[in-house]
Amino acid sequence: MALIKRSATAVWHGPLDKGNGTLTTGSKVLQDQPYSFKMRFENAPGTNPEELIGAAHAGCFNMEFSFLLTDAGHAPEKLETSAEVSFGPKDGGGFKIPKIKLEVVGVVPGMSEEKFKELAEKAAASCPVSGLLRPGLEQFELVARLA
């Protein structure tokens, strides 16, 4: 299989605290989506990079987990994963993402809680987005349970 490429574009205007920008994905699912200092640091309505990282991580994890569950003979009816991306100042200035918490609740007929948690850990280790993010984190937390 050839290498798959995905793209996105970010445009920014002005100084950090008063400026604003737009985000557009190659698929145009997000097109000229506004983002700003207030959206990122003050919880103003709109999106921000950390929220998008969380969505990407949860989505990738769900696909990997679904594959592993199905491969183990227990195709999931539903996997609902939330991602909490912690963002804050770092020593010496600037900002960092020190922690990501994934919480998954699954509806998986015939699956034991123990096996569900085991495969969730495996999915968190093998999901490509996890592979990218986890080495830079101080803490990664996974909570997995059956509904």
C-alpha positions in Angstrom: 0.0 0.0 0.0 1.3 3.5 -0.9 1.8 6.1 1.8 -1.5 7.9 2.5 -1.2 11.7 2.8 -3.7 14.0 4.5 -3.5 17.8 4.7 -4.8 20.8 6.5 -4.0 24.5 6.3 -3.9 27.1 9.1 -4.0 30.9 8.4 -3.2 33.4 11.1 -3.5 37.2 11.1 -2.2 39.6 13.7 -0.6 39.3 17.2 -1.3 36.3 19.3 -3.6 38.0 21.8 -5.7 40.0 19.3 -5.3 38.0 16.2 -7.4 35.3 14.6 -7.2 32.6 12.0 -8.9 29.9 10.1 -8.4 26.2 9.8 -9.2 24.2 6.7 -8.8 20.4 6.2 -7.9 19.0 2.8 -11.3 17.2 2.7 -13.0 20.6 3.4 -15.0 19.0 6.2 -13.6 22.0 8.2 -13.4 25.0 5.9 -12.3 28.4 7.1 -13.1 27.3 10.7 -12.2 30.3 12.9 -9.8 30.0 15.8 -8.3 32.6 18.1 -6.5 33.3 21.4 -9.8 33.5 23.2 -11.0 30.2 21.8 -7.8 28.5 22.9 -7.0 30.2 26.2 -10.4 31.6 27.4 -12.9 29.0 26.3 -14.7 31.3 23.9 -17.0 29.4 21.5 -15.1 27.8 18.6 -12.3 25.3 18.2 -8.6 25.1 19.0 -5.7 22.9 18.2 -5.9 20.8 21.4 -9.6 20.0 20.8 -8.7 18.8 17.3 -5.9 16.7 18.6 -8.3 15.1 21.1 -10.8 14.4 18.3 -8.1 12.8 16.1 -6.8 10.7 19.0 -10.2 9.4 20.0 -11.2 8.6 16.4 -7.9 6.8 15.7 -8.2 4.9 18.9 -11.8 3.8 18.2 -10.8 2.5 14.8 -7.8 0.5 16.1 -9.8 -0.8 19.1 -12.7 -1.9 16.8 -10.1 -3.8 14.6 -8.7 -5.6 17.6 -12.1 -6.4 19.1 -13.3 -7.8 15.8 -10.1 -9.7 15.3 -10.7 -11.3 18.7 -14.2 -12.4 17.6 -16.2 -9.7 19.3 -17.2 -7.0 16.9 -18.3 -3.9 18.9 -21.8 -2.5 18.6 -20.6 0.8 19.9 -17.4 2.4 21.1 -17.7 5.9 22.6 -14.3 7.5 23.4 -13.7 10.9 24.9 -10.4 12.6 24.9 -9.3 15.1 27.5 -6.2 17.1 26.3 -4.5 19.0 29.1 -2.7 22.2 28.0 -0.7 24.7 30.0 2.4 26.6 30.6 5.8 24.9 30.7 8.9 25.7 32.7 11.0 28.3 31.0 8.1 29.8 29.0 5.8 28.7 26.3 3.1 26.0 26.5 2.9 22.2 26.4 0.5 19.3 26.4 1.5 17.2 29.4 -1.4 14.8 29.6 -4.0 13.1 27.5 -6.8 11.0 29.0 -8.9 8.7 26.8 -12.0 7.2 28.3 -13.8 4.5 26.3 -17.2 2.9 27.0 -18.1 0.0 24.8 -21.0 -2.2 23.9 -19.4 -5.5 23.0 -21.5 -8.6 23.1 -19.8 -11.6 24.7 -16.7 -9.6 25.9 -15.4 -9.9 29.4 -14.4 -6.6 31.2 -10.9 -8.0 31.7 -10.4 -8.8 28.0 -12.0 -5.4 27.0 -9.5 -3.6 29.1 -6.6 -5.7 27.8 -7.5 -4.9 24.2 -8.1 -1.2 25.0 -4.5 -1.0 26.3 -3.2 -2.7 23.2 -5.2 -0.3 21.0 -3.9 2.7 22.8 -0.3 1.4 22.2 -0.8 0.6 18.5 -3.0 3.5 17.3 -0.9 5.7 15.0 -2.0 8.9 16.6 -1.1 7.5 20.1 2.3 6.5 18.7 2.8 10.1 17.6 1.6 11.8 20.8 2.5 9.5 23.7 6.3 9.9 23.6 5.9 13.7 24.2 3.5 13.3 27.1 4.3 13.3 30.8 1.2 11.2 31.4 -1.2 9.2 29.4 -4.3 7.8 31.1 -6.8 5.2 29.7 -10.1 4.3 31.3 -11.9 1.5 29.6 -15.2 -0.1 30.6 -18.1 -2.0 29.2 -21.5 -0.2 29.2 
